[in-house]
Structure formats: structure tokens, C-alpha cells
Amino acid sequence: MRPVDYAAFVDRTKQFAGKPTDEQRSITLYGLVSEIGSLVAAVKKRILSEGGEGPHWDQPNDEIKEELGDSFWYCYSAAHVMNGGYVDILADNIGALRTEMSGSDDRAHMIEQSLDPANRKGFLEGAATFQHANGYTFDDYQRLAYKTARTDGRVLLEVCLALLWQHGAELLRTMLPATEVALHTNVANRRATVILGGIAWHLSAIASLYHLSLDDVVASNCEKVQFRSVRGTPTTLHDAGRDAKEQFPRQFDVAFVRIGPQKSRMYFDGKPLGDDLTDNYYEDDGYRFHDAIHLAFIGHLGWSPVVRGLMKRKRKSRDDRVDEVEDGGRAKVVEELVIKAIHTEGDRQAKAAGRCVVGTPTRLFPERTLINFKLLKMLRTYVDGLEVAKNTFWEWEDAIFDGCDMFFQLSNEKQGTVHIDLERRTLSFSPTVCPAVQGINVGLGMGSAQLSAEASDTTLGPAEREWAKRENRCAETAAAKRATLDALGLDPNSAELWSEIEVRLGAGNIVYIKTAKSVQQRAWKLKAVDYKIAFSRDADRISCTATAIADIQDMAT
């Protein structure tokens, strides 16, 4: 990659470009120094993992490569901000090195004595035309600059780390008030371009020590930076070429029905979807709702071997091993591992940030920027070899963000309906449920409301009234609420109970219900998981008949 192209990329991807210049300067300098610190930490971990002086200290890893790329991004960003436009810091650095080595003072003599004569000659010859070399790449700079290295191996690595810190201090010095600059003279005053060129040299040298191509380093950085800013066409659905019975429905609802304390059940198409859900943990941490993330994988990635199996939509019709490989047990284990990794990282971040409150659900990854590239790359390695490896990083980010949102809302409400739209690649949530169960009637009730008293009817809570007014169904909602309470054997005229049940009406006679406290306890006692309603009306009144329904499988126990 050409540095001039990378500089343009950095300028395009600056999310703080609209801020005042002084603020941009602070962001870039603090960002660069922070990334230098992260690079030093990554190198330290790599060395310590090999026992300090082990023979394999110079083997690269993804973390070092990523931190090098991030440091270069901030280096170029700082150069642009501090100079008011593009400056070729690499060519400037080569020119400065050439001038330094061609001098006749003691410093030039010391440098000459410490360099291999062949390297010195090769550098000076290459540097003579480098500034005029149209279209040079990062690798071109890396090869030429490394000829000026005065040490090698671990010694050079230590030199690079120490001088990167020093150069960082020099940059931050430019932000000091004049009085502080005058009082603290132990750090040199140099042009920002010279300092940034020095930083680039030492970053390049570290890449060389770890056998990394600088072109590859910045290319990986571009991929990382643009996965959020560049969103293309969604990946083709993995079951697009299959029969409808082997495809995920393109639009569908999954209802999470609370059937007892810390116990829920998913319903799809009127039937239970999998086994009953519990946390499988000593505390109520809401993990039973993690299936919402499986649904987000469907909505954004078109992938979930776990849910595909539960829906009985495995791809068995062709002899192409898709059923065995993509929809089989191994892929399901991988999916569960991916979700556990997401939950663990989100929980770790939340605890570190102090966002966890005992007894209250925690929103994992409340901001997209918290879904770091390191996590996405790790998940990509988990699914390597599976069809979902084709999905882009931004699709993974969408799946994690929306999945954690659905997970949080379910944990907060303890029930709800997740709507998945594969055509639009979206998910939405409602706290009410209508599992559409064909079960056994366990209660019958009646309720009514006056059409003329819609606005003043206190049966409805604020959220219900707002929804009902918008849909012009106030009287119907109030009547359905009273009828449902009556079907559960409760007082339909109790204001206290009205606050413990929430009703939403769907198309036709579909009703979505959410219960709490004593109403919920009564529903559990009757094993009611769904409700059916029917309306009739006369001149000024609407009446509703409600039936409470239990799942057949519950009545058999």
C-alpha cells in the first residue's frame, strides 16, 4: 500500500474530524501515546509467554500486528492534524536520516562506526532517490529504513520500545504551556514531523523484527477501521437455494413465555421451541434468555444450527453433507461457544466499567464501539470452515449488538416476543406474548367497556392507553383486560390487578399478554400460557370473551 493512499484513508475514517483543531490534536496525540503503550504491553506479553529469553520471542502474533497498525493510524492522523494537511512523514524521515548520516560532526561519525558499511552504502544510495520515488509502498520504506538499524535482535527491540516512549513524551510536550516547557528541559523540542518520522521508523523496525510486512500491517488496519464505516450488501442467506421447508422463515416471531420462577419456554408457530429454559446457575443471571442471541444470528447472519435443528429445518434433501457439517452437532457446539464468548466478554467489560448492579439486568455492549475488533476476529476463528465465516465483520457486529439488546430486554421483562425479519435483517421486541398455542382451556371470562368512556377508562395503564389510542382500540383493550382477569378467576374490576396485567391486541382476535405479581402467580397455578379472545358490540358498549389456555404437555404432568 502507498503511504499517500493510507494517509487519505486515515483522513476519511477520522470520527472526530468535525471537532475543533485543538481537540483533534489532543485526541490524536493521546491516542498515539496510548497505542504505543498497548504495543509495549503486547510485546511484553509475547516475550514473557516465551520465558523471557526464549528462542521464539520474535514470532509475531495478531495482537502485536494489530497494535502496530493502530499506532500507524494515529501517527498519520497526528501528522495531518498538526500540519494542517498531508505530510509524507516516511519520506521526511528518510531525508532526515540521510542528512544525519552524511554529516561530518561527531554524531555522524558515531553513526557511521555503528553501521554495517554495506548497509550504510545501500541506504545512502536508496535515499538519494527515495523522495522522488513516485508511488513507493510501506514495504519499500521498511526495507530501506531498516538498513539504518544500529543494533539487532532483542537489543534493537528494547531500543525501539524505549525510544517510542521518549518520542511520545516529546509529542505530549507540545501541549504544555510555555512556562512548563521552559522549566522542563530534559526533553528536546523538535518539529512534530521529525518526531512522528522517528515513531514511524521504530514501529517499522519492530515489524521487521517480528517478520511482518508493513504493507500487511496497514492493510489489516484498514480492514479493522473500515468494518464499521463501510457497510456493503448483506451476505446472501446461506439457505437461499433450498426448499422453503429447509429455510429459515423470512419473517417470524418467537415468544418467550414465563412459566414459573426463573423458568421460561420459547414458542414458535404455536409449539414449544426446544426444552424449557433455566439459567443452570446458582443465581438468577438471566442467561436462560441467551437464545435471543441465537435469533439475532439468524436475523443478521442467516445462521444458527441450534435453532435450525429446533425448527426441524435442517438441510437434508441433497447429498452434499450440509446437514452433517453446517447443521450438525459440531456446528451447534461452535455456536454455543461463540455465544458464551460474547456473553463472557460483555460481562467482563460491564464489571470493569462498574455497570453491573446486583439484582438488575446488565446491558452488554450498550455501545457498538465496545464490540472490539479483537472479539470479532476471535469469533471468526471459531467459525472457520463453516458457512457463517463468509459473513462480514459489520454483520457480526449487528448480530451481537441486537442480540444483546434482545437479551437485555428479555432479562428485564422476564418474557417477551422477538420478531425476526430476514428480508430487512432486523429484530424487534415486545414485552407481551401470544404463543398461539392449540391447547386446553383452563378458564373462561367475560369483560366489557363503554365506547363513550374510552378516554377516561382507568383500566388501562399509561403505556397501554398510549398504544390503544394510537390504534383506536381503547375500549377493546379495556374489555379484553377485564375478560382475561375473569378467565383467570380474578376480580376483573380490581384496580390493583389492572396494574399487574398488560394487554396488546393484534390483528383479528389475537391478544398479547404480560402478567406480573398475583396475576402471574394465578396464571402459573392454572398453567395458562396463552389466551384467546372474541368481541361483540352493541350501540355504546363492547364485550369480550376470553379463554385461558394451557399447553397440553403441561397438563399431562
C-alpha positions in Angstrom: 0.0 0.0 0.0 1.2 3.5 -0.8 1.5 5.8 2.2 -0.2 8.6 0.3 -3.3 6.3 -0.1 -3.2 5.3 3.6 -3.0 8.9 4.7 -6.1 9.6 2.7 -7.8 6.6 4.2 -6.9 7.8 7.7 -8.3 11.2 7.0 -11.6 9.7 5.7 -12.1 7.5 8.7 -11.5 10.1 11.4 -14.6 10.1 13.5 -13.5 13.3 15.2 -12.9 15.4 12.0 -15.7 17.9 12.8 -14.2 18.8 16.2 -12.1 21.9 16.9 -8.5 21.6 15.9 -7.1 21.8 19.4 -9.5 18.9 20.4 -8.5 16.9 17.4 -4.8 17.4 18.3 -5.4 16.2 21.8 -7.3 13.1 20.6 -4.6 12.1 18.1 -1.7 12.7 20.5 -3.3 10.9 23.4 -4.4 8.2 21.1 -1.0 7.7 19.6 0.7 7.5 23.0 -1.9 5.1 24.3 -1.4 2.8 21.3 2.3 2.9 21.9 1.6 1.8 25.5 -0.6 -1.0 24.2 2.1 -2.1 21.7 4.7 -2.2 24.5 2.3 -4.3 26.6 1.6 -6.7 23.7 5.4 -7.2 23.1 5.9 -7.7 26.8 3.2 -10.4 26.9 4.7 -12.1 23.9 8.2 -12.1 25.4 7.1 -13.4 28.8 5.0 -16.1 27.2 8.2 -17.5 25.8 10.1 -17.4 29.1 11.9 -14.1 28.6 14.9 -15.1 26.7 13.3 -18.0 24.7 14.4 -18.6 21.2 10.9 -17.8 19.7 10.5 -14.3 21.1 10.4 -12.9 17.6 7.4 -14.9 16.4 4.6 -12.5 15.6 1.0 -12.7 16.9 -2.2 -10.9 15.9 -2.1 -8.6 18.9 1.3 -7.1 18.0 0.3 -6.7 14.4 -3.0 -5.0 15.4 -1.2 -2.6 17.8 1.3 -1.7 15.2 -1.5 -0.9 12.8 -3.4 1.2 15.4 -0.2 3.1 16.2 0.4 3.9 12.5 -3.2 5.1 12.2 -2.8 7.6 15.0 0.7 8.5 13.7 -0.8 9.6 10.3 -3.8 11.2 11.9 -1.5 13.3 14.2 0.7 14.3 11.2 -2.4 15.5 9.3 -3.8 17.4 12.3 -0.5 19.0 13.5 0.5 20.1 10.0 -2.9 21.1 8.7 -2.8 18.6 5.8 -0.9 15.7 4.3 2.8 15.4 5.2 4.9 12.5 3.9 6.4 11.6 7.2 8.2 8.5 5.9 10.0 10.4 3.1 10.7 13.1 5.6 12.3 10.5 7.9 14.4 9.1 5.1 15.6 12.5 4.2 16.4 13.3 7.9 18.4 10.1 8.2 20.3 10.8 5.0 21.3 14.3 6.2 22.3 12.9 9.6 24.5 10.2 8.1 26.1 12.4 5.5 27.3 14.9 8.1 30.8 15.4 9.3 30.2 16.0 13.0 30.8 13.6 15.9 27.2 12.3 15.8 27.6 11.4 12.1 30.9 9.7 12.8 29.4 7.7 15.7 26.6 6.5 13.5 29.0 5.5 10.7 31.1 3.5 13.2 28.0 1.6 14.4 26.6 0.7 11.0 27.5 -2.1 8.7 29.3 -0.5 5.8 27.2 -2.3 3.1 24.0 -1.2 4.8 25.2 2.4 5.1 26.1 2.5 1.5 22.9 0.8 0.4 20.8 3.2 2.4 22.5 6.4 1.1 22.2 5.2 -2.5 18.5 4.4 -2.0 17.8 7.5 0.0 19.2 9.7 -2.8 16.2 8.9 -5.0 13.6 7.9 -2.4 11.9 11.2 -2.0 11.4 11.3 -5.7 10.2 7.7 -6.0 6.6 8.1 -7.2 4.3 5.6 -5.6 6.6 3.9 -3.1 5.0 1.5 -0.6 5.3 0.9 3.1 7.4 -2.2 2.4 9.8 0.0 0.3 10.2 2.3 3.3 10.6 -0.6 5.7 13.4 -2.3 3.7 15.3 1.0 3.2 14.9 2.3 6.8 16.0 -1.0 8.4 19.4 -0.6 6.8 20.0 2.2 9.3 19.4 0.0 12.4 22.5 0.1 14.6 21.6 -2.9 16.6 19.6 -6.1 16.1 17.5 -8.7 17.8 16.3 -8.3 21.3 18.6 -5.3 21.8 17.0 -3.4 19.0 13.6 -4.3 20.3 14.4 -2.8 23.7 15.8 0.3 22.0 12.6 0.7 19.9 10.3 0.3 22.9 12.3 2.8 25.0 12.5 5.4 22.2 8.9 5.1 21.3 8.1 6.1 24.9 10.5 9.0 24.6 9.1 10.2 21.3 5.6 10.0 22.8 6.8 12.3 25.6 8.2 14.7 23.1 4.8 14.9 21.3 2.9 15.5 24.5 5.4 18.2 25.4 4.0 20.2 22.5 0.8 20.5 24.6 2.5 22.1 27.6 2.1 25.8 28.5 5.2 27.9 27.6 6.2 28.1 31.3 6.3 24.4 31.7 8.3 23.9 28.5 10.8 26.4 29.8 11.0 24.7 33.3 11.4 21.2 31.9 14.3 21.0 29.5 15.2 17.3 29.9 13.1 16.5 26.8 14.1 18.0 23.4 12.0 20.4 21.4 11.7 19.1 17.8 9.3 19.5 14.9 6.3 17.3 15.2 7.0 15.8 11.7 10.5 14.8 12.8 9.1 13.1 16.0 6.4 11.3 14.0 9.0 10.2 11.5 11.0 8.7 14.4 8.0 6.9 15.7 7.3 5.5 12.2 10.9 4.3 12.0 10.7 2.4 15.3 7.3 0.9 14.5 8.7 -0.2 11.2 11.7 -1.7 12.9 9.5 -3.7 15.3 7.6 -5.0 12.3 10.8 -6.1 10.8 12.0 -7.8 14.0 8.7 -9.8 14.0 9.0 -10.6 10.3 5.9 -8.6 9.5 5.3 -6.8 6.2 4.5 -3.2 6.9 2.1 -3.3 3.9 0.3 -6.2 5.6 0.2 -4.3 8.9 -1.5 -1.2 7.4 -3.8 -3.3 5.2 -5.0 -5.2 8.3 -5.5 -1.9 10.0 -7.6 -0.6 7.1 -9.8 -3.7 7.3 -10.2 -3.2 11.0 -11.0 0.5 10.8 -13.5 0.4 7.9 -15.6 -2.6 9.1 -17.8 -0.1 10.9 -17.7 2.8 8.4 -18.1 0.8 5.2 -21.2 -1.4 5.1 -21.9 -3.1 1.8 -24.6 -5.5 0.7 -25.6 -8.2 3.3 -24.2 -11.6 2.7 -26.5 -13.9 0.7 -28.6 -16.1 3.1 -26.9 -19.4 3.5 -30.1 -21.4 2.8 -31.2 -19.2 -0.2 -31.1 -22.1 -2.7 -33.0 -24.6 -0.6 -36.6 -25.6 -0.5 -38.9 -23.5 1.8 -39.1 -26.2 4.4 -35.3 -26.2 4.7 -35.1 -22.4 5.0 -35.5 -20.1 8.0 -38.8 -18.3 7.7 -38.1 -14.9 6.2 -40.3 -13.3 8.9 -41.3 -15.0 12.2 -41.9 -14.4 15.9 -40.5 -16.3 18.9 -42.4 -15.9 22.1 -40.5 -16.3 25.4 -43.2 -17.3 27.9 -42.6 -17.2 31.6 -44.0 -20.5 33.0 -42.6 -20.3 36.5 -40.0 -18.6 38.7 -36.7 -18.5 36.8 -38.2 -20.7 34.1 -39.3 -19.8 30.6 -40.3 -21.5 27.4 -39.9 -20.5 23.7 -42.8 -20.9 21.4 -42.6 -20.8 17.6 -45.6 -21.4 15.3 -47.8 -22.4 18.2 -45.4 -25.1 19.6 -42.6 -25.2 22.1 -39.2 -24.5 20.6 -36.8 -26.7 22.5 -36.7 -27.6 26.1 -37.8 -25.3 28.9 -35.2 -22.6 29.7 -33.4 -22.1 33.0 -30.2 -20.3 33.9 -28.4 -23.5 35.0 -26.7 -21.4 37.6 -27.0 -20.7 41.3 -28.1 -17.1 40.8 -30.8 -15.6 38.5 -28.5 -14.1 35.9 -31.0 -14.3 33.1 -28.7 -16.5 30.9 -31.8 -18.6 30.1 -32.7 -15.8 27.6 -29.4 -16.1 25.7 -31.4 -17.8 23.0 -32.2 -14.3 21.9 -28.7 -14.1 20.6 -29.3 -17.2 18.5 -32.2 -15.4 17.0 -30.0 -12.4 16.3 -27.6 -14.7 14.5 -30.5 -15.7 12.2 -31.6 -12.2 11.7 -28.2 -10.7 10.8 -26.1 -13.7 9.7 -28.7 -16.1 8.4 -27.1 -18.7 10.6 -28.0 -20.8 13.7 -27.6 -24.5 13.5 -29.1 -24.7 17.0 -32.4 -23.0 16.1 -32.4 -24.7 12.7 -32.4 -28.0 14.4 -35.1 -26.9 16.9 -37.3 -25.7 14.0 -36.7 -29.0 12.1 -35.4 -27.2 9.1 -32.2 -29.0 8.6 -30.9 -29.2 5.0 -31.2 -32.9 4.3 -32.6 -33.0 0.8 -29.3 -33.1 -1.0 -26.4 -35.4 -0.7 -23.9 -32.5 -0.1 -23.0 -33.0 3.6 -24.5 -29.6 4.5 -26.8 -31.3 7.1 -23.8 -33.1 8.6 -21.3 -30.2 8.6 -23.4 -27.0 8.8 -26.4 -28.2 10.7 -24.8 -31.0 12.7 -23.7 -31.3 16.3 -20.2 -29.9 15.8 -21.6 -26.6 14.4 -24.1 -26.4 17.2 -21.2 -26.7 19.8 -19.4 -23.9 17.9 -22.4 -21.7 18.0 -22.9 -22.1 21.8 -19.2 -21.4 22.2 -19.5 -18.2 20.2 -22.4 -17.0 22.4 -20.6 -17.9 25.6 -17.6 -15.9 24.4 -19.8 -12.9 23.6 -21.5 -13.1 27.0 -18.2 -13.5 28.9 -16.6 -10.6 27.2 -19.6 -8.3 27.5 -19.9 -9.3 31.2 -16.2 -8.7 31.8 -16.4 -5.2 30.2 -19.6 -4.3 32.2 -17.9 -5.3 35.5 -14.7 -3.4 34.7 -16.8 -0.3 33.9 -18.9 -0.6 37.0 -22.1 -1.0 35.1 -23.3 -4.1 37.0 -25.9 -3.7 39.7 -26.8 -6.6 41.9 -30.3 -7.8 41.1 -30.6 -5.8 37.9 -30.0 -7.0 34.4 -27.0 -5.5 32.7 -27.0 -4.4 29.1 -24.0 -6.0 27.5 -22.2 -3.9 24.8 -24.5 -0.8 25.2 -22.4 0.9 22.5 -21.3 -0.6 19.3 -17.7 0.6 19.8 -17.4 -1.7 22.8 -17.6 -4.7 20.3 -13.9 -4.6 19.7 -12.2 -6.0 16.6 -10.3 -8.4 18.7 -13.5 -10.1 19.8 -14.8 -10.2 16.2 -11.6 -11.8 14.9 -11.7 -14.4 17.7 -15.2 -15.3 16.8 -14.2 -15.6 13.1 -11.5 -18.1 14.1 -14.1 -20.2 16.0 -16.4 -20.5 12.9 -13.6 -21.0 10.4 -14.6 -23.6 7.9 -18.4 -23.0 8.4 -20.7 -21.1 6.1 -21.0 -18.2 8.5 -17.3 -17.4 8.1 -18.4 -15.7 4.9 -20.3 -13.0 6.8 -18.7 -9.6 7.2 -17.5 -8.1 10.5 -20.2 -5.5 10.4 -22.9 -8.2 10.2 -21.3 -9.8 13.2 -21.4 -6.5 15.0 -25.1 -6.1 14.2 -25.9 -9.6 15.4 -24.0 -9.0 18.7 -25.5 -5.6 19.3 -29.1 -6.5 18.6 -28.7 -9.9 20.2 -27.5 -8.4 23.5 -30.3 -5.8 23.2 -33.0 -8.6 22.9 -31.2 -10.5 25.7 -31.3 -7.4 28.0 -35.0 -6.6 27.3 -36.0 -10.2 27.9 -33.9 -10.3 31.1 -35.6 -7.1 32.2 -39.2 -8.0 31.3 -38.8 -11.8 32.1 -40.8 -12.5 28.9 -41.5 -11.1 25.5 -41.7 -11.6 21.8 -38.8 -11.3 19.4 -39.7 -10.5 15.8 -37.1 -11.5 13.2 -37.2 -10.1 9.7 -34.6 -11.8 7.5 -35.6 -9.7 4.4 -34.7 -6.5 6.2 -32.1 -8.0 8.5 -33.8 -6.6 11.6 -35.0 -7.6 15.0 -37.6 -6.0 17.3 -39.0 -6.7 20.7 -42.4 -6.5 22.5 -42.8 -7.3 26.2 -46.1 -9.1 25.6 -46.6 -12.6 24.3 -49.0 -14.6 22.1 -47.6 -18.0 21.6 -50.7 -19.2 19.6 -50.9 -22.5 21.5 -53.5 -25.0 20.5 -54.0 -26.4 24.0 -56.6 -27.0 26.7 -59.0 -24.4 28.0 -58.4 -23.7 31.7 -60.5 -20.6 32.2 -63.3 -18.6 30.6 -64.1 -15.0 31.3 -66.1 -12.0 30.3 -65.4 -8.3 30.3 -66.8 -5.1 28.8 -66.2 -1.4 28.4 -68.2 1.6 27.3 -67.4 3.1 23.9 -68.3 6.5 25.2 -65.8 6.3 28.1 -62.7 5.4 26.2 -60.6 8.4 27.2 -61.5 8.2 30.9 -61.3 4.5 31.4 -58.8 3.8 34.2 -58.5 0.1 33.4 -55.5 0.9 31.1 -52.1 1.8 32.3 -50.2 4.7 30.6 -48.3 2.6 28.1 -51.5 0.6 27.2 -53.5 3.8 26.8 -50.9 5.4 24.5 -50.8 2.3 22.3 -54.6 1.8 22.3 -55.2 5.5 21.4 -52.8 5.2 18.6 -54.5 2.1 17.3 -58.0 3.4 18.1 -58.7 0.3 20.2 -59.1 1.7 23.8 -62.5 0.1 24.5 -61.5 -3.2 23.1 -58.3 -3.3 25.1 -60.0 -2.5 28.3 -62.7 -5.1 27.7 -60.0 -7.7 26.9 -58.1 -6.9 30.0 -61.2 -7.4 32.2 -62.1 -10.6 30.4 -58.6 -12.0 30.8 -58.7 -11.4 34.5 -62.1 -13.0 34.8 -60.7 -16.1 32.8 -58.0 -16.5 35.4 -60.7 -16.4 38.2 -59.7 -13.0 39.4 -61.7 -9.8 40.0 -62.0 -8.0 36.6 -62.9 -4.7 38.4 -59.9 -4.6 40.7 -57.8 -1.5 40.1 -54.9 -3.2 41.9 -55.0 -6.2 39.5 -55.3 -3.9 36.4 -51.7 -2.8 37.1 -50.5 -6.4 37.1 -51.5 -7.3 33.6 -50.7 -5.6 30.3 -52.6 -6.2 27.1 -51.9 -5.6 23.4 -54.3 -6.5 20.6 -53.1 -7.9 17.4 -54.8 -8.4 14.1 -58.2 -10.0 14.3 -58.7 -11.5 17.8 -55.1 -12.1 18.6 -54.1 -10.9 22.1 -50.7 -10.4 23.6 -50.4 -10.6 27.4 -47.9 -9.8 30.1 -48.7 -10.6 33.7 -47.0 -9.8 37.0 -47.2 -10.5 40.7 -50.5 -12.1 41.8 -51.9 -12.3 38.3 -48.8 -14.1 37.2 -49.0 -16.4 40.2 -52.6 -17.3 39.2 -51.6 -18.0 35.6 -48.8 -20.3 36.8 -51.2 -22.1 39.0 -53.6 -22.7 36.1 -50.6 -23.4 33.8 -52.1 -20.8 31.4 -49.6 -19.8 28.7 -51.9 -18.2 26.1 -55.2 -16.5 25.7 -57.9 -16.3 23.0 -60.5 -13.6 22.8 -63.6 -12.7 20.8 -65.5 -9.4 20.7 -69.2 -8.4 20.3 -70.7 -4.9 20.5 -73.9 -3.0 20.7 -74.6 0.7 20.4 -72.5 2.0 23.2 -70.6 -1.0 24.7 -68.1 -3.6 23.6 -67.9 -7.0 25.2 -65.1 -9.5 25.2 -64.9 -13.3 25.9 -61.5 -14.5 26.9 -60.2 -18.1 27.2 -57.1 -19.0 29.2 -55.2 -21.9 27.5 -52.7 -24.3 28.9 -50.2 -26.3 26.9 -51.2 -30.0 26.6 -47.7 -31.1 27.7 -48.1 -29.2 31.0 -51.5 -30.8 31.8 -50.0 -34.3 31.3 -47.7 -33.8 34.3 
